[in-house]
Amino acid sequence: MAASKSARRWLPAAWLPTVCLFSAAVLLPVPSIADDGPLAGMFAWAEPHTHSAIDVPSAPIVTRYRTPLNRPRRLVLNSVGTVHVADWGAGTIVQIDAEGQSRFLADGLDEPAGLAFDQAENLYVVTHAGGMTRQGRVIRIDPEGNQSVVAEGLTGLTDIVVDPAGDLYVASFEENRILRIATDGTVSTVIDDVAAPTALAMDKGGSLFVASSDDGTILRLGPGEALPVVFVRGLLVPSDIVFDARGHLIVASYGETGLMWIDSRGTSNPFAIVPKGTIGIAFDREGNLLFANWDEHYLTRVVTHLSIPCPHCGKPVPLRLVPRTRKPSPPVEAESDEPVI
C-alpha cells in the first residue's frame, strides 16, 4: 500500500543573515563551506556562533495523510520518525515514512489497541479482541518484522508502555486493572479497581500514569509505590495520554475537541483545538503533533517546529511557528515552560 501526503500550504520566505527560501516540504540546500568546499574562504569573517530558536509569525502547517485507515486507535513513532498506527477496525499495523509512503507491518490482528517501542526498537502491540475473556494478547514485532507472542489469555487490552528495564505495563479495560509483564513472562497486577482504563504513559522518572475513561481521571503511580493517587480530575472520556519532549503530559479526550496539557500540580490547561473524534496522539522528534481521528478515519500532522540549514555552517537552525497575533520574541537560549502549538 502506498500513499502520499496531501497538498500543503507553503511557508513564506524568511530572512536570515542571507536569504533562505523554505517550506514545509522543501529546504533549499546550502553549499558546503568546509575547508575544501566550493565556498572555502568566502565566510572566513564568520565568528563561531550558536543557533538559538527563531520565532516565525505563521499559522501551523497542517497536513492530512492520504493513507486509508478504518478505525485508527493509537500511534507511536520509532527512533527515526516512522509513524506506526494501530488500526483497530482493519486489524492492521500501518507504517508511514517521512515521505508519507505507507505499508502494512502486520495484519490479521484482533482489534489492535495499544503500541509501544522498547529501547531495542521492538514494537509491542496489545489486542482488545472484542473484550472477550482471555482472548487478548501482547505481540512483539522485532525490527525485521518477525512476530512473537509475549503474553496471551488476557482480557480487553487497550494500551501498553515499556519501562527502561523492559517490563511491560498493559491496561485491561474489561477487568479494570493494570498488569505488569516482567521480562521473564510473569504477569502481576499493579493497579486494581481502575474504571475502564484507556491509556497509559510513563514519565522519565518511572511514574506510571493511567487514564480512566469512566471516571474522567488520570491516576499516577510512582516508582515503589503500592497505591496510585488521582493526578487529574474532570476529564470527558480521556482516550490517550502522552508526554511531549519537554515533559508535559498531553491529554486527548474523545468526547471533546480540545487537547489539554497538565502541569506538575495536576492542573489542566488548554493546549490545542482538534476535530471531534480525535482519539490518539503522538509527537515527532521535532515536537510536532500528530493525531488520529476515529470518526473520520484519518491521520494528521501539525507542524509548529522545523529547521533550515545555517548559511554559514550548514547546521540546522530551529524555527518555531507562532501565531501571527503574537509579537515574535527575539532569539533566546531557553524557551518558556508553556508549550506552543
MOKAJO-V385364 format. One record per residue. N is the residue number from 0. SS is DSSP state (@ for helix, = for strand, . for the rest). PHI is phi in degrees with one decimal (999 if undefined). D_CENTER is the distance of its C-alpha to the mean C-alpha in whole Angstrom. Layout:
n ss phi d_center
N SS PHI D_CENTER
N SS PHI D_CENTER
This chain:
n ss phi d_center
0 . 999 23
1 . -134.2 22
2 . -149.4 21
3 . -123.1 20
4 = -69.4 18
5 . -71.7 20
6 . -59.2 23
7 . -129.9 21
8 . -78.3 23
9 . -86.2 24
10 . -80.8 24
11 . -61.3 27
12 . -62.6 29
13 = -133.6 29
14 = -91.5 31
15 . -120.4 31
16 . -52.8 34
17 . -127.0 34
18 = -77.3 33
19 = -125.6 30
20 . -90.2 29
21 = -139.5 25
22 . -147.2 23
23 . -65.4 19
24 . -109.0 20
25 . -127.7 23
26 = -119.5 24
27 . -64.3 28
28 . -68.8 28
29 . -102.8 30
30 . -57.8 34
31 . -65.3 34
32 . -119.0 36
33 . -61.6 36
34 . -55.1 40
35 . -106.8 41
36 . -83.1 39
37 . -66.0 40
38 . -105.5 40
39 . -55.0 41
40 . 92.1 43
41 . -67.0 42
42 . -116.8 40
43 . -61.8 42
44 . -76.4 42
45 . -68.4 38
46 . -83.4 38
47 . -54.3 35
48 . -147.2 32
49 . -114.7 28
50 . -120.0 26
51 . -83.4 24
52 = -64.5 22
53 = -115.0 23
54 = -82.3 23
55 = -119.8 23
56 = -65.9 25
57 . -168.9 23
58 . -70.8 21
59 . -59.4 17
60 = -95.6 17
61 = -103.8 16
62 = -125.7 16
63 = -100.0 16
64 = -71.0 15
65 . -90.3 19
66 . -59.9 18
67 . -70.2 20
68 . -129.3 18
69 . -98.0 20
70 . -133.1 18
71 = -65.6 14
72 = -109.0 13
73 = -143.9 9
74 = -145.1 7
75 = -141.5 5
76 = -119.9 6
77 . -86.5 10
78 . -67.7 12
79 . -101.7 13
80 . 91.6 10
81 . -72.6 11
82 = -83.8 9
83 = -121.7 10
84 = -117.2 11
85 = -88.5 13
86 = -94.0 16
87 . -55.0 18
88 . -68.7 21
89 . -91.1 21
90 . 70.8 21
91 = -129.8 19
92 = -113.0 16
93 = -109.9 15
94 = -100.4 14
95 = -131.0 13
96 . -86.0 14
97 . -64.7 14
98 . -90.5 18
99 . 85.9 16
100 . -79.5 18
101 = -123.9 17
102 = -154.9 19
103 = -81.0 19
104 = -90.6 18
105 = -153.4 20
106 . -141.4 22
107 . 72.5 24
108 . -87.3 22
109 . -95.0 23
110 . 58.3 20
111 = -62.4 17
112 = -123.4 15
113 = -134.9 13
114 = -136.9 11
115 = -160.0 11
116 = -102.0 12
117 . -96.7 15
118 . -69.2 16
119 . -92.9 18
120 . 70.4 15
121 . -78.3 17
122 = -97.6 14
123 = -106.4 15
124 = -126.5 16
125 = -110.9 17
126 = -112.8 20
127 . -82.5 21
128 @ 54.0 24
129 @ 67.5 25
130 @ 72.5 26
131 . -70.6 29
132 . -57.3 30
133 . 61.6 29
134 . -105.9 28
135 = -77.6 24
136 = -136.0 23
137 = -113.5 21
138 = -117.6 20
139 = -107.6 20
140 = -118.1 19
141 . -78.1 20
142 . -59.0 19
143 . -88.9 22
144 . 93.1 21
145 . -77.6 24
146 = -104.0 23
147 = -147.8 25
148 = -90.1 25
149 = -88.5 24
150 = -152.5 25
151 = -144.8 27
152 = 76.5 29
153 = -102.3 26
154 . -126.5 26
155 . 56.4 23
156 = -76.1 20
157 = -125.4 17
158 = -160.0 14
159 = -152.6 14
160 = -134.6 13
161 = -121.2 15
162 . -87.8 17
163 . -59.7 18
164 . -81.8 21
165 . 95.8 20
166 . -73.1 21
167 = -103.8 19
168 = -120.7 18
169 = -126.3 18
170 = -99.6 19
171 = -102.2 22
172 . -63.3 22
173 . -75.2 25
174 . -100.8 27
175 . 56.1 25
176 = -152.8 24
177 = -115.5 22
178 = -110.2 23
179 = -113.4 23
180 = -111.2 23
181 . -71.6 25
182 . -63.2 25
183 . -89.3 28
184 . 91.7 27
185 . -68.2 29
186 = -109.2 27
187 = -140.9 28
188 = -92.8 27
189 = -106.2 25
190 = -136.4 25
191 = -113.1 27
192 . 60.3 28
193 . -110.3 24
194 . -72.7 25
195 . 51.0 22
196 = -69.2 19
197 = -112.5 16
198 = -152.7 13
199 = -129.4 13
200 = -151.9 11
201 = -132.3 13
202 . -85.9 14
203 . -67.4 15
204 . -86.8 19
205 . 91.3 18
206 . -76.2 18
207 = -98.1 17
208 = -115.7 16
209 = -129.4 17
210 = -93.6 16
211 = -105.7 20
212 . -72.9 20
213 . -73.2 24
214 . -86.1 24
215 . 66.8 21
216 = -127.4 21
217 = -123.9 18
218 = -97.1 20
219 = -127.3 20
220 = -120.9 22
221 . -77.9 22
222 . -57.7 23
223 . 79.9 27
224 . -85.4 27
225 . -91.8 29
226 . -125.8 28
227 . -79.9 24
228 = -119.5 25
229 = -76.5 24
230 = -96.2 21
231 = -138.5 20
232 . -124.3 23
233 . 79.8 23
234 . -88.6 20
235 . -109.2 21
236 . 53.3 19
237 = -60.8 16
238 = -115.8 14
239 = -156.9 10
240 = -138.2 9
241 = -144.3 7
242 = -98.5 8
243 . -84.4 7
244 . -64.6 9
245 . -100.0 13
246 . 88.0 12
247 . -81.1 12
248 = -84.1 11
249 = -107.2 10
250 = -119.9 11
251 = -105.1 12
252 = -118.7 15
253 . -59.5 16
254 . -84.9 20
255 . -130.8 19
256 . -112.0 18
257 = -126.4 16
258 = -87.8 13
259 = -119.6 14
260 = -116.1 14
261 = -110.9 16
262 . -83.2 18
263 . -65.8 20
264 . -91.5 23
265 . 86.7 21
266 . -86.7 21
267 = -84.7 19
268 = -135.3 19
269 = -61.1 18
270 = -119.2 15
271 = -162.1 14
272 = -95.2 16
273 . -131.3 15
274 . -65.0 17
275 . -59.2 19
276 . 99.7 17
277 = -64.9 13
278 = -126.9 12
279 = -130.8 9
280 = -137.2 5
281 = -159.9 2
282 = -126.6 3
283 . -85.2 6
284 . -64.6 9
285 . -84.3 11
286 . 95.6 9
287 . -83.9 8
288 = -83.5 7
289 = -122.1 6
290 = -143.4 8
291 = -106.8 10
292 = -110.0 14
293 . -66.6 16
294 . -73.9 19
295 . -101.7 19
296 . 65.2 18
297 = -140.4 15
298 = -122.4 12
299 = -130.4 12
300 = -116.2 10
301 = -115.4 12
302 = -90.6 13
303 . -123.7 14
304 = -130.2 14
305 = -153.0 16
306 = -148.2 19
307 = -129.8 23
308 = -74.6 25
309 . -65.6 28
310 . -70.5 31
311 . -98.5 33
312 . -120.1 31
313 . 82.3 28
314 . -76.2 25
315 = -68.6 22
316 = -105.2 23
317 = -71.9 20
318 = -119.5 20
319 = -126.9 18
320 = -81.1 19
321 = -122.6 20
322 . -55.4 22
323 . -64.7 26
324 . -74.7 27
325 . -96.1 26
326 . -68.2 29
327 . -58.9 27
328 . -86.8 27
329 . -65.7 29
330 . -55.3 27
331 = -132.6 26
332 . -75.4 25
333 . -126.5 23
334 . -87.1 21
335 . -69.0 21
336 . -73.8 19
337 . -76.1 18
338 . -67.4 15
339 . -119.7 15
340 . -142.9 14
